[in-house]
Amino acid sequence: MKFIDEAKIEVIAGNGGNGVASFNREKFRPFGGPDGGDGGKGGSIWAIADNNVNTLIDYHYTKMFRAKNGENGRGSDCYGKGADDIVLRMPVGTIITDRETGQVIADLVEHGQKQLLARGGEGGWGNIHFKSSTNRAPRQKTDGKPGERLELQLELKVLADVGLLGMPNAGKSTLISAVSNARPKIADYPFTTLQPNLGVVRIGHEKSFVIADIPGLIEGAAEGAGLGHQFLRHLQRTRLLLHLIDLSPFDETADPVAQARALIAELEKYDPELARKPRWLVLNKLDLVPENERAEKVRDLVSRLQWDGPVFEISAYTKTGCHELMEAIYRHFEQQRRMDELAAKTALVQEARHIDSIDSDDPRFKSVE
């Protein structure tokens, strides 16, 4: 299935049905009175997040979604039937934006999350609502309200805990296939990854996280060079970036340090917040470097890069060091979770102390007798 992560659509809700002005014409009831019913409500259009949908391909080919109008009212107190709503199923991680105003309408981050996109018009009133003691034969009625009409931009940002970052052929696809259930295409030429790949890494019972692999980046990616620039958005939701560097590049003239610096610069150009995310250095293809040269090569690379964060040496092909890396990532997330819980408890305690310190004479907190 082709991966589509952007789409533009138009949603048109149904109009409400018109109310009707009608009078009872039964035999032996010469003054039967008004009996015009209301119009039915127009159909609305909703979006719902669905884990079973992985791409926006349905909205790449179908651009317009129109709900039906509500039925008009009829005589004999018959109300028009309301139109059915339309539900659009979208991948979890979809951001829906109004193209005209730029306002974000919804950010679908949980399975089953539902959001109204276009509200159907209300039905008009029939003349039965206008009768009174002084107006026994009203001829007033109202028309149905028009449904909302919007042009929307859909943008999918995959939800993953860890994002793999690196130049083409750094070994990202090999790593994600070694540690997760993902099976991306792997070959000995650049740009074999043409779309993001997601994999679930299982450390143990009920211990897992999601890892994402995007196409490799090259210098100028922020301006549109290469393939990876199309998918940089998918790293914006990640909590941790793994910066993969090939210890034994296919092209011996390539400088891994220069490539790493260029890639970091591209991140800063694209989104400074993305560049400030926690990032670990992962030196891959250890098996291609002679054992007596590994330590010196690693020291030289880290020193020239002036890297002060965590550094891991692995071989995704032989899976050397992969399990230790995944264990360290899970411990990192567990530590983050405990820190978040502690911060939340501290905030609750401070709020309680603030409430206790409020003057009891404050009229806002006096009971009403």
Stockholm file with secondary structure:
# STOCKHOLM 1.0

chainA/1-369         MKFIDEAKIEVIAGNGGNGVASFNREKFRPFGGPDGGDGGKGGSIWAIADNNVNTLIDYHYTKMFRAKNGENGRGSDCYGKGADDIVLRMPVGTIITDRETGQVIADLVEHGQKQLLARGGEGGWGNIHFKSSTNRAPRQKTDGKPGERLELQLELKVLADVGLLGMPNAGKSTLISAVSNARPKIADYPFTTLQPNLGVVRIGHEKSFVIADIPGLIEGAAEGAGLGHQFLRHLQRTRLLLHLIDLSPFDETADPVAQARALIAELEKYDPELARKPRWLVLNKLDLVPENERAEKVRDLVSRLQWDGPVFEISAYTKTGCHELMEAIYRHFEQQRRMDELAAKTALVQEARHIDSIDSDDPRFKSVE
#=GR chainA/1-369 SS CCCCCEEEEEEECCCCCCCCCCBCCCTTCTTCCBCCCCCCCCCCEEEEEETTCCCSHHHHHCCEEECCCCCCCBTTTBCCCCCCCEEEEEETTEEEEETTTCCEEEEECSTTCEEEEECCCCCCCCGGGSCCSSCSSCCCCCCCCCCCEEEEEEEECCCCSEEEEESTTSSHHHHHHHHSSCCCCCCSSSCCCCSCEEEEEEEETTEEEEEEECCCCCTTGGGTCTTGGGGGGGGTTCSEEEEEEESSCSSTTCCHHHHHHHHHHHHHHHCHHHHTSCEEEEEECGGGSCHHHHHHHHHHHHHHHTCCSCEEECBTTTTBTHHHHHHHHHHHHHHHHHHHHHHHHHHHHHHHHHHHTSCTTCGGGSCCC
#=GC SS_cons         CCCCCEEEEEEECCCCCCCCCCBCCCTTCTTCCBCCCCCCCCCCEEEEEETTCCCSHHHHHCCEEECCCCCCCBTTTBCCCCCCCEEEEEETTEEEEETTTCCEEEEECSTTCEEEEECCCCCCCCGGGSCCSSCSSCCCCCCCCCCCEEEEEEEECCCCSEEEEESTTSSHHHHHHHHSSCCCCCCSSSCCCCSCEEEEEEEETTEEEEEEECCCCCTTGGGTCTTGGGGGGGGTTCSEEEEEEESSCSSTTCCHHHHHHHHHHHHHHHCHHHHTSCEEEEEECGGGSCHHHHHHHHHHHHHHHTCCSCEEECBTTTTBTHHHHHHHHHHHHHHHHHHHHHHHHHHHHHHHHHHHTSCTTCGGGSCCC
//
